[in-house]
Every structure is written in structure tokens, then in C-alpha cells.
Amino acid sequence: MNIELKNIKHFPSLSQETEAFTASLYINGKHAGYAENTGHGGETNYYDKDAKGKELIKHAEEYVKSFKKPDERFINMALEEKINDLLYDHLQKKDLEKFNKKLAKITDNGIAYGIPNDSYSYFTFNHSMEKFLSNIKGIEHIRNLIRDKIIPKLGTDKIILNTNIPEKLLMESGLKKGQYALPQKNITAQVNLDLNNEQIKRGRS
């Protein structure tokens, strides 16, 4: 049975002991009713939208109960717990999206290192990463920064979080596999092309 929450509206300012929210409750792809919590530590309430929704919710209650052990407490709260789990999954996904969006902006103009999907620190540049990778001096700066400033701070649980630095450059900086996020596939080819163009220009001058 497929149980979903849609049209979720979360109210952080009202969330105290529990998460304040409202949502539409869908069961097997059909709009069965609604779910809500006031955020004051009380239970999450759910209710049907019509007779058909009432029947769907009844089936959902029996379905989620089947995953509970007979001696488990609060067996009648199984659907409520399922709804709360769906809400928390939604909130975690939203937090992760915000985390990765902010991280992407930082890595466009610097180097970030930390614990994936959790936390990070960073060094920023005066120019974009793309510009730094387009010339030899910029590449050397990145290599030195990683080797001298970042590697000593990695420890056992942190890695380079950038995906816009060629793997060859990362390894030349002293990193080992597992100490960096996998680079985008097109990064290495583009950097090699930029370097060749840079060398050609220097040769002409």
C-alpha cells in the first residue's frame, strides 16, 4: 500500500515540541484526507475527506498495524507514526536540498571540505573555480591550498566536497581515493583543453 503526504505546509515558527504542519493524505494515489499537527507537543491528527477517503484510511490503518508486533505499545497509533515518518523524510529532503544548493555556490568560487550531507568548511577565491583551472598558476594555487591547508584538517571523516576539480589534480595534491567527492566527468577534459590553450598562447608569446 502506498501512503503519501502531498501539499505539505511546514510552519517552523509554530513548531515547538513537535513539527507544525498541514498536508493532504494520499493512499494508493487517491486523496483520502488530511493530516496536521499544531506543533505544541500533541498528536498528529488525520481525518478523511469523504466516505471513500474514510474507507481508504481504514485500510491504511490495518495495513500499517500489520508491521507492528502484537505486544508493541500504541499499536493504534501506527498510521500516525507513519505520517510523522513521511513528514520527517520530507523535511530532511528539503534541508538536504538547501545544503547542496548552498554548497554548489561555494564550490563555484572555492573549495569546500567536510562531512557529506552534514557540514563543511571552505576557502573562497577572488575568481571562479573555472577561471582558476584555466591557467597554470591557478592550478598550482589549488594544488598548494589542498596540500598545505586542507589535507591537515580532513582527519578520518572529512573529504573534499567539490565535484568541479579534476581527479588527477586532487591526487597530485596528495589526496587518496575516498578523500574527495567524485568529480564531474567533463571536468578533466575541459581542464586539459584549457591548459593546452594556455601553453599554446605562452609558446606564441
C-alpha positions, 0 to 999 in steps of 0.5 A: 500500500502506498501512503503519501503526504502531498501539499505539505505546509511546514510552519517552523515558527509554530513548531515547538515540541513537535513539527507544525504542519498541514498536508493532504493524505494520499493512499494508493494515489487517491486523496483520502484526507488530511493530516496536521499537527499544531506543533505544541507537543500533541498528536498528529491528527488525520481525518478523511475527506469523504466516505471513500477517503474514510474507507481508504484510511481504514485500510491504511490503518490495518495495513500499517498495524500489520508491521507492528508486533502484537505486544508493541505499545500504541499499536493504534497509533501506527498510521500516525507514526507513519505520517510523522515518518513521511513528514520527517523524510520530507523535511530532511529532503528539503534541508538536504536540498538547501545544503547542496544548493548552498554548497554548489555556490561555494564550490563555484568560487572555492573549495569546500571540505567536510562531512557529506550531507552534514557540514563543511568548511571552505576557502573562497577565491577572488575568481571562479573555480573555472577561471582558476583551472584555466591557467597554470598558476591557478592550478598550482594555487589549488594544488598548494591550498589542498596540500598545505591547508586542507589535507591537515584538517580532513582527519578520518571523516572529512573529504573534499566536497567539490565535484568541479576539480579534476581527479588527477589534480586532487591526487597530485595534491596528495589526496587518496581515493575516498578523500574527495567527492567524485568529480564531474566527468567533463571536468578533466577534459575541459581542464586539459583543453584549457591548459593546452590553450594556455601553453599554446598562447605562452609558446606564441608569446 
